[in-house]
Amino acid sequence: MTADTVFDVASLTKVVATAPAVLILVEEGKLRLGDPIVRYLPEIAPDGGDRARITVEELLIHRAGFPPDDPISLYTGSPDEIFARKAREPLAQAPGKGFLYSDADYEVLGELVRRVSGESLDRFAAERIFRPLGMKDTAFLPLAAGTPPSRIAPTEQRDGHWMRGEVHDPRAFAVGGVAGHAGLFSTADDLARFCRMILGGGRLGRVRILSPLGVEALTRPRFYGDGDVRALGFDIATAYSRNRGDLFPPGSFGHTGFTGTSAWIDPSSGSFVVFLSNRVHPDGRGDVGRLRGLVATIAAAALPEDTRAAARRLGETVPRIREVAAGIDVLREDSFRPIAGMRVGLVSNATGRSSDGRSTAAVLASPEARRAGVRLERLFTPEHGIRSDAEGFVGDATDAETEIPIVSLYGERRRPRPEDLAGLDAVVFDLQDVGTRFYTYLTTLGYLLEAAKDSKIAVVVLDRPDPIGGASVEGPLADSGSLSFTAYHPIPVRTGMTVGELARLFNAARGLDAALTVVPMRGWTRDLWYDETGLLWTNPSPNLRSLNAATLYPGIGLLETTNLSVGRGTDTPFEWIGAPWLDGARLARVLAARRIAGVAFMPVTFTPSASTFSGALCNGVRFTITDRDLFEPVRLGIEIAVALRDLHPGDWDRSRFNQLLASARAFDLLQNGATADQIVSSWRRELAEFRTRSAPYLLY
């Protein structure tokens, strides 16, 4: 053999092909782990009974009750005829009763993938797993795929000839070599790529196969009252088990194959061991248990103390966490120089915090600020109030922490009045924006620049990240005739700019010429997402409760002016939509068929306790981001709008959809039956022009 010998990997098929294929379909919203299998394979339980209770998850964890193997006598005729006979075989035990390792479970799952996806398991796995990962020597039928027989290790003899490229498992062989439990051939290099993808949270390089949540679902230990611990297909190490030759720690996971193969992965050290052999050559009596244990021992002993360095050597990307300093921290480090000796006001809320957790108001009122001559005399709050937790109009008040008067800019007035700014030398602005044009903090910033110019006082913006990254801009620019409190300036829906950069753009493009100073962040780059900055997430408003919601917001928020619930009054606003009149399952299927990059769809029901359809049962769709670097939220919003226009023309009221879209051309295209691609294409030129115009104002 050589390092690139192709092996029959036997039951590694279960975890390298079948289980990931099922999870891909789950993430696409085409099935759910809790679904009864009869929903997709009705012949499994034609008369109901125990079989009707078997779920997809029970098959994955070997608790469905099928026997370890069906009688070989069933395996004659076509694959369809074989499956029909298997469907009539009695269960070995009741579903859910306990763990019973079963090839039959995964044969059923292989058929499930075919029925749900419309493609055979071998084609689906090749297109969705092997080719994207660069697993060039991995296939169910290696000879048909063009692998020379000389590269394939032989197993035993069958009908007088050595099996070389023919699956060893007799049941997989009987159905043509493609089965959910066995039949896959691969190499050490290819399986290493698969393991690296799992360690990378579903991603290898620029290719994503599963979302991090999908990998977590695939590999997370599930504990049962009978003492069994399983993941979805994978065995789980619950203790150091030297008698098995398995020296990986608790929490590691893997699988073995009958032919003498194994792959074991330890996420705690970012390491894995792939072991390939043909113990069944030549007579089926070989035993590689001791050798496998020796290899595992050598591998475990070779791990350096710095396990993150070990992960890097294996080609994994260690999660990026930069030590980004927000503008308030840079201001402190600079001894408050831009506002030294000044009487200042502050526009802020709960998102304005320094790295030590203090509010920006407390920092500006601190002894160190007073020693620099800073006098904080007035607070201003935007929509949602000083604590970022209010809905509706906000009144004036007094700050409990500093006892400084608070002027609301989302109550009787939206702009500071001259008397509000009287006696101040500067106003400091420290608010966490969400990277979306119609989030009103940007308009508050614009109004502040206008008022400060008129009152001849300075504006100092303490910069903060665009939480959804500064590398992407998306959506139409707001029409000049559609500017409002949710569209201060002709900028795209997804801005791709920080508040400091937008302040510079507003000040110049609108000819305000206010005395503007931006205190930039330290360490931030445009490719960073908020969870890569090391900064603490604080909800910028009551219904934006996570970075996930903020990522979806530019698209899902567009729909809020229509008769849809966007999840307000639930635990996860902006992560789903629904309405009593909506066919959620059909919408999910339509969106999945569009193959929208970076997001998966699942039909759901929910009952919001507030806002649109409060107290009513809504049918809808949940959105799961599977690759945020590829995901385009505004495109998602347009895809949903087009689908609702076509699926529910009489139910979906889109008369106010342009209120936040703010583009007459894009709205007219929607009204006149254009496709999502046509609508998205309509703003590409203006986006390119905007990038050119905005470039002089970028700080990072």
C-alpha distance (Angstrom), angle and dihedral (degrees) to the residues before:
residue distance angle dihedral
M1 . . .
T2 3.81 . .
A3 3.79 134.4 .
D4 3.80 90.4 -92.0
T5 3.81 97.9 47.4
V6 3.81 112.4 139.8
F7 3.81 114.1 -126.7
D8 3.78 135.1 -165.6
V9 3.82 96.8 -116.6
A10 3.83 94.9 -166.7
S11 3.82 111.8 -170.3
L12 3.79 93.9 12.8
T13 3.81 79.6 83.3
K14 3.80 86.9 77.6
V15 3.81 95.5 61.5
V16 3.81 101.6 27.4
A17 3.81 98.3 46.8
T18 3.79 116.7 5.9
A19 3.82 105.5 41.6
P20 3.84 93.9 42.7
A21 3.81 89.9 48.1
V22 3.81 90.2 54.0
L23 3.84 91.0 48.6
I24 3.80 90.7 50.4
L25 3.80 89.1 55.3
V26 3.81 89.9 47.6
E27 3.80 91.1 52.6
E28 3.79 89.8 49.7
G29 3.80 89.6 55.3
K30 3.81 93.5 -116.7
L31 3.79 94.1 122.1
R32 3.80 140.6 -3.0
L33 3.77 130.9 -131.7
G34 3.79 90.7 -122.3
D35 3.80 94.8 51.4
P36 3.82 117.0 117.7
I37 3.78 107.8 -112.5
V38 3.82 90.8 -130.8
R39 3.80 88.3 71.0
Y40 3.80 87.3 73.7
L41 3.82 102.4 20.2
P42 3.82 105.0 36.6
E43 3.82 93.0 172.8
I44 3.83 89.1 69.3
A45 3.81 89.7 75.6
P46 3.81 110.3 12.0
D47 3.80 91.8 162.1
G48 3.79 99.6 36.1
G49 3.79 116.3 -122.8
D50 3.80 126.9 125.6
R51 3.79 93.0 -29.7
A52 3.79 91.0 63.1
R53 3.83 88.5 65.1
I54 3.82 96.5 56.1
T55 3.80 110.9 115.4
V56 3.78 132.3 -157.9
E57 3.81 89.9 -111.4
E58 3.82 92.9 52.7
L59 3.79 89.6 55.7
L60 3.81 91.2 50.5
I61 3.82 93.3 51.1
H62 3.83 96.8 41.0
R63 3.79 95.6 -112.9
A64 3.81 98.7 113.4
G65 3.80 94.8 101.2
F66 3.80 98.6 -118.3
P67 3.82 115.0 140.0
P68 3.83 119.8 -101.5
D69 3.82 89.1 -104.7
D70 3.76 135.0 1.4
P71 3.83 117.0 -124.9
I72 3.79 110.8 -79.9
S73 3.81 87.6 -132.4
L74 3.81 88.5 75.1
Y75 3.79 91.9 63.1
T76 3.79 102.8 88.7
G77 3.76 128.9 108.8
S78 3.80 127.2 16.2
P79 3.82 123.4 -15.2
D80 3.82 89.6 -108.2
E81 3.81 91.3 52.9
I82 3.81 90.7 47.8
F83 3.81 92.1 50.4
A84 3.80 91.3 49.0
R85 3.83 90.0 55.2
K86 3.81 92.2 46.3
A87 3.79 89.9 52.5
R88 3.80 89.7 62.3
E89 3.82 95.9 50.5
P90 3.83 115.6 110.5
L91 3.80 120.1 -108.7
A92 3.79 119.0 -106.9
Q93 3.81 91.2 -137.6
A94 3.79 140.3 -8.2
P95 3.83 116.4 -71.3
G96 3.79 112.0 -92.2
K97 3.80 94.2 12.2
G98 3.78 95.2 118.3
F99 3.79 147.5 -48.2
L100 3.81 115.7 -56.3
Y101 3.79 114.5 166.6
S102 3.78 105.2 -131.0
D103 3.78 134.5 179.5
A104 3.79 85.2 -167.7
D105 3.83 90.0 65.3
Y106 3.79 90.6 59.9
E107 3.79 94.5 42.2
V108 3.81 85.8 60.0
L109 3.82 90.5 47.7
G110 3.80 90.7 51.9
E111 3.79 89.2 55.4
L112 3.82 89.6 45.6
V113 3.82 90.5 57.7
R114 3.80 89.7 51.0
R115 3.80 94.6 49.1
V116 3.80 96.5 44.8
S117 3.82 99.1 40.1
G118 3.79 98.2 35.1
E119 3.81 89.8 -129.9
S120 3.78 131.1 96.1
L121 3.79 115.3 -103.4
D122 3.81 93.2 -109.2
R123 3.81 93.4 52.9
F124 3.79 94.1 42.7
A125 3.82 92.8 50.0
A126 3.79 92.0 45.5
E127 3.81 93.7 50.7
R128 3.80 99.1 38.9
I129 3.82 103.6 31.8
F130 3.80 118.1 11.3
R131 3.81 103.6 41.6
P132 3.83 95.7 42.1
L133 3.82 90.0 50.6
G134 3.80 93.1 47.6
M135 3.83 92.3 -115.2
K136 3.81 90.1 154.7
D137 3.81 96.9 168.1
T138 3.81 97.7 45.8
A139 3.81 118.2 103.6
F140 3.79 143.0 129.6
L141 3.80 93.5 -126.8
P142 3.81 104.2 31.9
L143 3.81 96.2 175.4
A144 3.81 91.3 53.8
A145 3.83 87.9 46.7
G146 3.80 89.9 58.3
T147 3.81 101.7 -103.0
P148 3.84 109.1 151.0
P149 3.82 111.2 -117.8
S150 3.81 89.2 -128.2
R151 3.81 89.8 68.7
I152 3.82 94.6 52.8
A153 3.81 120.3 86.5
P154 3.83 112.6 -127.6
T155 3.79 121.5 -125.7
E156 3.82 121.4 -171.9
Q157 3.78 133.8 -31.9
R158 3.79 121.2 -88.1
D159 3.81 122.0 -174.0
G160 3.79 90.8 -11.4
H161 3.82 98.9 -50.9
W162 3.79 134.3 90.5
M163 3.78 114.0 -103.0
R164 3.79 106.1 -123.0
G165 3.79 113.2 162.5
E166 3.80 91.4 -2.7
V167 3.79 115.7 108.1
H168 3.82 114.1 -103.5
D169 3.81 95.6 -147.8
P170 3.83 106.4 94.0
R171 3.80 95.9 -146.8
A172 3.80 93.6 49.3
F173 3.80 88.4 46.9
A174 3.81 91.2 51.8
V175 3.83 91.9 56.9
G176 3.80 93.5 49.7
G177 3.78 102.1 -86.4
V178 3.81 97.8 -69.3
A179 3.80 115.6 101.4
G180 3.77 137.5 138.1
H181 3.79 94.5 -118.2
A182 3.83 102.5 43.3
G183 3.78 143.6 -5.6
L184 3.79 103.9 91.8
F185 3.82 122.1 127.3
S186 3.80 122.3 -162.8
T187 3.81 148.1 149.0
A188 3.78 134.2 -117.7
D189 3.80 91.7 -107.2
D190 3.80 93.2 51.3
L191 3.80 93.7 47.7
A192 3.81 88.9 48.4
R193 3.81 88.2 57.8
F194 3.80 89.7 51.8
C195 3.83 91.6 50.0
R196 3.80 91.1 48.8
M197 3.80 89.1 52.2
I198 3.81 90.3 53.8
L199 3.82 91.4 47.6
G200 3.79 88.4 48.2
G201 3.79 92.7 59.4
G202 3.80 94.1 -103.2
R203 3.78 96.2 -40.0
L204 3.80 135.8 101.1
G205 3.79 114.7 -175.8
R206 3.79 107.4 -46.8
V207 3.80 94.0 -20.5
R208 3.79 121.6 94.8
I209 3.81 119.7 -166.5
L210 3.81 100.2 169.1
S211 3.77 134.2 9.9
P212 3.81 118.1 -108.6
L213 3.80 87.3 -106.0
G214 3.80 89.4 52.6
V215 3.80 91.8 53.2
E216 3.79 89.6 46.0
A217 3.81 89.9 52.7
L218 3.81 90.7 47.0
T219 3.82 95.8 50.4
R220 3.82 105.9 26.3
P221 3.83 114.6 117.5
R222 3.79 114.3 -113.2
F223 3.79 115.2 -157.0
Y224 3.78 122.9 -150.0
G225 3.77 132.4 -168.5
D226 3.81 91.6 -114.6
G227 3.80 91.3 64.0
D228 3.80 95.9 -104.1
V229 3.81 117.3 136.5
R230 3.80 118.1 -166.7
A231 3.74 141.6 158.5
L232 3.81 121.8 -151.9
G233 3.79 95.7 -65.3
F234 3.80 97.6 -29.6
D235 3.78 125.6 104.4
I236 3.81 112.5 -126.2
A237 3.80 125.3 -141.1
T238 3.80 107.9 -131.2
A239 3.80 97.0 174.9
Y240 3.79 139.3 1.8
S241 3.78 102.0 -76.0
R242 3.79 110.9 -168.4
N243 3.78 94.6 168.6
R244 3.81 88.9 66.4
G245 3.79 91.8 46.4
D246 3.79 87.0 -115.8
L247 3.80 110.0 134.7
F248 3.78 96.7 167.8
P249 3.80 116.2 117.8
P250 3.79 129.3 -110.0
G251 3.77 110.9 -71.4
S252 3.79 94.7 36.8
F253 3.79 116.4 116.9
G254 3.77 142.3 -165.1
H255 3.79 147.4 130.2
T256 3.78 141.2 -117.9
G257 3.80 132.8 -141.6
F258 3.81 130.7 -139.3
T259 3.80 92.6 -123.0
G260 3.81 91.6 61.7
T261 3.79 103.3 -85.2
S262 3.78 134.2 130.2
A263 3.78 143.4 166.8
W264 3.79 122.0 -163.8
I265 3.80 126.0 -176.0
D266 3.80 129.1 -163.8
P267 3.82 111.8 -168.1
S268 3.82 92.5 -174.2
S269 3.80 91.3 67.6
G270 3.79 98.7 25.0
S271 3.79 89.5 -121.2
F272 3.79 139.1 126.1
V273 3.79 140.4 -179.1
V274 3.79 123.0 -144.9
F275 3.82 114.2 -165.9
L276 3.80 120.4 -173.6
S277 3.78 127.1 -179.2
N278 3.77 140.2 137.3
R279 3.78 101.9 -126.0
V280 3.82 88.8 167.3
H281 3.83 92.0 66.0
P282 2.94 119.3 134.5
D283 3.79 107.3 -4.3
G284 3.82 107.0 2.8
R285 3.81 95.0 -107.4
G286 3.81 102.6 100.5
D287 3.81 121.3 122.8
V288 3.81 121.3 -156.5
G289 3.81 98.4 170.1
R290 3.82 94.0 109.3
L291 3.81 93.1 43.9
R292 3.80 91.4 49.4
G293 3.81 88.7 51.8
L294 3.81 92.1 50.6
V295 3.80 91.4 51.0
A296 3.82 91.2 48.9
T297 3.82 90.2 49.2
I298 3.80 92.7 51.0
A299 3.80 91.5 47.1
A300 3.81 93.8 48.3
A301 3.79 92.0 47.2
A302 3.80 91.1 50.2
L303 3.81 94.4 58.6
P304 3.81 110.4 111.1
E305 3.77 122.3 -132.6
D306 3.78 91.3 -108.3
T307 3.77 98.4 71.4
R308 3.79 93.4 178.7
A309 3.81 87.9 59.3
A310 3.80 87.7 50.0
A311 3.79 89.8 54.3
R312 3.79 90.6 50.7
R313 3.82 90.9 51.3
L314 3.78 88.2 54.8
G315 3.79 88.9 56.2
E316 3.79 97.1 -105.0
T317 3.75 123.6 142.9
V318 3.79 111.4 -124.1
P319 3.82 107.6 -140.6
R320 3.79 109.7 -91.9
I321 3.76 115.9 -118.6
R322 3.78 113.6 170.2
E323 3.77 122.5 -168.0
V324 3.78 94.8 -122.5
A325 3.79 116.0 -177.3
A326 3.81 113.6 -149.8
G327 3.78 120.6 -138.3
I328 3.82 93.6 -95.3
D329 3.81 90.8 57.5
V330 3.80 92.0 47.8
L331 3.82 88.9 49.1
R332 3.82 90.6 53.8
E333 3.79 92.2 47.2
D334 3.81 88.3 52.1
S335 3.84 90.0 54.3
F336 3.83 90.3 -112.5
R337 3.82 90.0 -71.3
P338 3.86 97.4 160.3
I339 3.84 90.7 57.7
A340 3.80 101.2 25.3
G341 3.79 111.8 142.9
M342 3.81 93.0 10.3
R343 3.78 136.6 125.2
V344 3.77 103.7 -130.8
G345 3.76 143.6 -171.6
L346 3.79 122.3 -152.6
V347 3.81 130.5 -143.8
S348 3.80 104.7 -159.0
N349 3.79 148.3 116.1
A350 3.81 138.1 -170.3
T351 3.82 91.2 -48.9
G352 3.80 91.2 64.2
R353 3.81 100.6 91.0
S354 3.77 136.8 138.6
S355 3.79 124.0 -130.4
D356 3.80 91.2 -95.2
G357 3.81 90.9 58.0
R358 3.80 98.5 -105.3
S359 3.78 119.4 135.1
T360 3.79 116.1 -108.4
A361 3.81 87.3 -117.8
A362 3.81 90.4 56.9
V363 3.82 90.8 48.1
L364 3.82 92.7 50.8
A365 3.82 90.3 46.9
S366 3.81 93.8 46.5
P367 3.83 125.5 113.2
E368 3.82 90.7 -109.3
A369 3.81 90.3 56.4
R370 3.80 91.8 46.1
R371 3.80 89.7 51.6
A372 3.81 86.3 58.2
G373 3.79 88.7 53.2
V374 3.81 95.3 -105.8
R375 3.80 114.5 149.4
L376 3.81 115.4 -170.8
E377 3.80 105.4 -155.8
R378 3.79 107.9 158.7
L379 3.80 140.4 25.9
F380 3.80 126.2 -151.2
T381 3.79 123.6 -165.1
P382 3.80 130.1 -161.2
E383 3.78 127.8 -149.7
H384 3.84 112.0 -38.5
G385 3.80 94.6 33.2
I386 3.79 135.8 -113.0
R387 3.83 93.0 -47.3
S388 3.84 94.9 43.1
D389 3.81 89.0 -125.3
A390 3.82 105.3 100.7
E391 3.78 128.8 103.1
G392 3.79 121.8 -156.9
F393 3.78 127.5 7.7
V394 3.80 117.7 -6.3
G395 3.78 123.3 -148.4
D396 3.79 131.9 -145.7
A397 3.80 115.4 -87.4
T398 3.79 145.5 152.8
D399 3.79 122.4 -91.6
A400 3.81 110.1 -114.0
E401 3.82 92.5 -152.2
T402 3.81 100.0 50.2
E403 3.86 102.0 13.9
I404 3.80 87.8 -129.8
P405 3.83 118.1 143.2
I406 3.81 116.4 -101.8
V407 3.80 122.2 -143.1
S408 3.80 113.1 -159.3
L409 3.80 117.8 -137.9
Y410 3.79 91.3 -170.8
G411 3.76 103.4 57.4
E412 3.78 129.5 55.4
R413 3.81 88.4 -10.2
R414 3.78 136.6 29.2
R415 3.82 96.6 -165.4
P416 3.80 130.0 54.8
R417 3.81 110.4 -103.6
P418 3.80 121.0 -135.8
E419 3.82 89.4 -106.3
D420 3.84 89.4 53.1
L421 3.80 89.4 58.0
A422 3.80 96.9 38.8
G423 3.79 113.9 125.4
L424 3.81 94.3 16.6
D425 3.79 126.1 118.4
A426 3.81 95.1 -165.3
V427 3.76 143.6 -1.0
V428 3.81 118.4 -136.9
F429 3.82 117.6 -148.1
D430 3.83 117.9 -155.2
L431 3.81 114.0 161.3
Q432 3.80 130.6 136.4
D433 3.78 108.2 -123.4
V434 3.83 121.2 -160.1
G435 3.81 100.2 -139.1
T436 3.83 94.9 -105.9
R437 3.80 125.8 118.1
F438 3.80 97.0 -138.9
Y439 3.81 94.7 52.2
T440 3.80 99.2 110.1
Y441 3.81 98.3 -136.3
L442 3.82 87.7 82.8
T443 3.80 92.0 57.2
T444 3.81 89.9 48.1
L445 3.81 86.6 54.6
G446 3.80 91.6 50.9
Y447 3.80 93.1 47.5
L448 3.80 89.8 49.3
L449 3.81 91.4 54.1
E450 3.80 90.2 50.8
A451 3.80 94.0 48.1
A452 3.80 93.3 44.7
K453 3.80 91.0 51.9
D454 3.81 90.7 52.3
S455 3.83 92.0 47.1
K456 3.82 92.4 43.9
I457 3.80 95.4 -125.8
A458 3.79 129.4 130.3
V459 3.80 128.4 -103.8
V460 3.81 119.4 -146.7
V461 3.82 114.8 -169.1
L462 3.80 115.7 -160.0
D463 3.77 101.5 -151.8
R464 3.80 126.1 -130.8
P465 3.83 132.4 -179.4
D466 3.74 127.0 -83.1
P467 3.82 90.7 -117.0
I468 3.81 94.6 -147.9
G469 3.79 93.6 49.7
G470 3.76 133.7 -87.2
A471 3.79 97.4 -120.4
S472 3.82 98.4 81.3
V473 3.79 133.0 60.5
E474 3.78 119.5 -176.2
G475 3.77 143.6 173.0
P476 3.79 133.9 33.7
L477 3.78 123.1 -49.5
A478 3.80 112.0 -109.4
D479 3.80 112.7 -99.2
S480 3.80 113.3 -110.6
G481 3.81 87.9 -124.4
S482 3.82 92.7 52.9
L483 3.81 99.3 56.4
S484 3.79 113.4 135.4
F485 3.80 142.4 138.7
T486 3.82 86.8 -61.9
A487 3.82 94.5 44.9
Y488 3.79 112.2 38.7
H489 3.81 97.4 166.8
P490 3.84 138.6 7.5
I491 3.80 96.8 -85.8
P492 3.83 130.1 132.5
V493 3.79 123.1 -89.0
R494 3.80 91.0 -111.5
T495 3.78 101.2 43.0
G496 3.82 103.6 -167.1
M497 3.83 88.1 -154.0
T498 3.79 136.3 103.5
V499 3.80 121.9 -121.4
G500 3.80 89.6 -105.5
E501 3.79 91.7 54.3
L502 3.80 91.8 45.8
A503 3.80 90.3 50.1
R504 3.81 88.8 55.8
L505 3.82 90.4 47.6
F506 3.82 94.3 47.7
N507 3.79 92.5 46.4
A508 3.80 93.9 52.5
A509 3.82 103.4 31.8
R510 3.81 93.4 48.9
G511 3.79 93.5 42.9
L512 3.80 92.5 -121.8
D513 3.79 95.1 140.0
A514 3.81 91.8 -167.4
A515 3.80 118.7 170.5
L516 3.81 93.2 -97.6
T517 3.80 128.8 178.1
V518 3.79 121.9 178.5
V519 3.81 117.6 -159.8
P520 3.82 101.0 -152.4
M521 3.78 126.5 -145.2
R522 3.76 121.1 -108.0
G523 3.81 118.9 -128.0
W524 3.81 99.3 10.7
T525 3.80 120.5 130.2
R526 3.77 128.4 -176.6
D527 3.80 95.2 -109.6
L528 3.81 94.4 60.0
W529 3.78 123.3 106.6
Y530 3.77 118.0 -150.6
D531 3.81 94.3 -102.8
E532 3.81 88.4 57.8
T533 3.82 94.7 57.5
G534 3.81 100.3 72.0
L535 3.82 88.4 -126.4
L536 3.80 120.1 133.1
W537 3.79 114.3 -107.8
T538 3.81 113.3 -125.5
N539 3.81 118.8 -178.5
P540 3.82 105.5 -106.4
S541 3.80 89.6 -156.6
P542 3.81 136.4 3.3
N543 3.80 95.6 -94.0
L544 3.80 101.0 40.9
R545 3.77 97.8 76.8
S546 3.78 103.5 155.5
L547 3.77 144.5 20.2
N548 3.80 86.8 -107.4
A549 3.81 90.6 60.2
A550 3.80 91.2 45.7
T551 3.81 89.9 52.4
L552 3.81 91.6 53.5
Y553 3.81 94.5 40.2
P554 3.86 100.1 86.8
G555 3.80 89.0 60.9
I556 3.80 105.7 28.6
G557 3.81 91.6 41.8
L558 3.82 89.6 60.6
L559 3.82 88.5 65.5
E560 3.78 95.5 54.7
T561 3.80 93.8 90.1
T562 3.82 89.5 62.3
N563 3.80 129.5 73.3
L564 3.80 93.8 -83.5
S565 3.77 132.0 109.4
V566 3.79 109.6 -126.8
G567 3.78 91.2 -167.8
R568 3.80 101.5 -84.7
G569 3.78 105.5 152.8
T570 3.82 92.5 35.4
D571 3.80 133.4 88.4
T572 3.81 93.5 -102.6
P573 3.82 112.2 40.9
F574 3.82 116.4 -172.2
E575 3.80 91.4 16.3
W576 3.81 93.3 92.7
I577 3.79 141.4 17.2
G578 3.77 131.4 -150.5
A579 3.78 149.7 153.5
P580 3.80 135.9 -173.9
W581 3.81 89.3 -110.1
L582 3.81 96.0 47.8
D583 3.81 124.3 106.6
G584 3.80 96.5 -142.9
A585 3.80 96.5 -179.5
R586 3.78 92.2 52.5
L587 3.80 93.1 45.5
A588 3.82 90.8 50.3
R589 3.81 90.4 51.8
V590 3.79 92.5 49.2
L591 3.80 93.0 48.7
A592 3.81 92.0 46.1
A593 3.81 89.9 51.9
R594 3.80 88.9 55.7
R595 3.84 89.3 63.5
I596 3.79 93.0 -140.3
A597 3.78 106.6 -167.1
G598 3.78 119.9 -109.0
V599 3.80 101.8 5.8
A600 3.81 137.9 85.8
F601 3.79 129.7 -158.8
M602 3.79 133.2 -140.1
P603 3.82 127.4 179.7
V604 3.81 112.2 -122.3
T605 3.77 143.4 166.1
F606 3.80 124.5 -138.7
T607 3.79 140.3 162.4
P608 3.82 114.9 -137.9
S609 3.78 116.8 -146.9
A610 3.80 94.3 -153.8
S611 3.80 143.8 25.9
T612 3.82 121.7 14.0
F613 3.83 113.9 19.5
S614 3.80 92.1 0.5
G615 3.81 109.1 -171.6
A616 3.81 93.7 8.3
L617 3.79 125.5 115.8
C618 3.80 107.5 -112.7
N619 3.79 127.0 -160.6
G620 3.75 111.5 -149.1
V621 3.77 153.4 125.9
R622 3.80 131.5 -82.2
F623 3.80 117.7 -146.2
T624 3.80 120.9 -142.8
I625 3.78 117.3 -170.5
T626 3.79 108.2 -136.7
D627 3.81 99.1 173.8
R628 3.78 116.0 13.5
D629 3.81 93.2 -173.4
L630 3.81 90.2 61.9
F631 3.80 96.7 34.8
E632 3.81 118.2 107.5
P633 3.81 108.0 -165.3
V634 3.81 97.3 -170.3
R635 3.79 90.2 51.8
L636 3.80 87.7 52.5
G637 3.81 90.1 53.3
I638 3.80 91.0 51.2
E639 3.82 92.7 45.4
I640 3.81 89.3 53.2
A641 3.81 91.7 47.2
V642 3.81 92.1 51.1
A643 3.80 91.5 47.0
L644 3.82 92.6 49.4
R645 3.80 91.1 47.0
D646 3.80 90.0 54.7
L647 3.83 100.3 36.1
H648 3.82 99.0 39.7
P649 3.82 107.3 22.4
G650 3.79 93.3 155.3
D651 3.80 98.8 39.5
W652 3.80 104.8 43.2
D653 3.79 111.3 79.2
R654 3.80 105.9 -154.0
S655 3.81 97.1 164.3
R656 3.83 91.6 114.6
F657 3.82 97.6 36.1
N658 3.81 91.4 108.6
Q659 3.81 91.8 59.1
L660 3.81 91.7 88.9
L661 3.81 98.0 19.1
A662 3.84 86.9 58.6
S663 3.82 93.6 -170.8
A664 3.80 117.9 114.5
R665 3.80 91.8 -168.6
A666 3.80 94.5 53.2
F667 3.80 92.0 43.4
D668 3.81 92.1 49.8
L669 3.79 90.1 51.3
L670 3.80 89.5 53.0
Q671 3.79 91.7 48.2
N672 3.80 92.4 48.5
G673 3.81 96.5 53.8
A674 3.81 102.0 -97.4
T675 3.78 119.8 161.2
A676 3.79 122.1 -112.4
D677 3.80 89.8 -108.1
Q678 3.80 91.0 54.6
I679 3.79 92.3 49.2
V680 3.81 93.5 47.6
S681 3.81 90.6 46.8
S682 3.81 90.1 54.5
W683 3.80 93.1 72.9
R684 3.80 101.8 39.0
R685 3.81 95.8 96.9
E686 3.79 94.1 48.9
L687 3.81 90.0 48.2
A688 3.80 90.0 54.6
E689 3.80 89.8 49.4
F690 3.80 90.5 48.2
R691 3.79 91.2 53.5
T692 3.79 88.8 55.1
R693 3.80 94.0 46.7
S694 3.80 94.4 45.7
A695 3.82 96.3 46.6
P696 3.86 95.4 88.5
Y697 3.82 90.3 58.5
L698 3.81 98.1 51.1
L699 3.81 116.2 111.7
Y700 3.82 100.4 -172.7
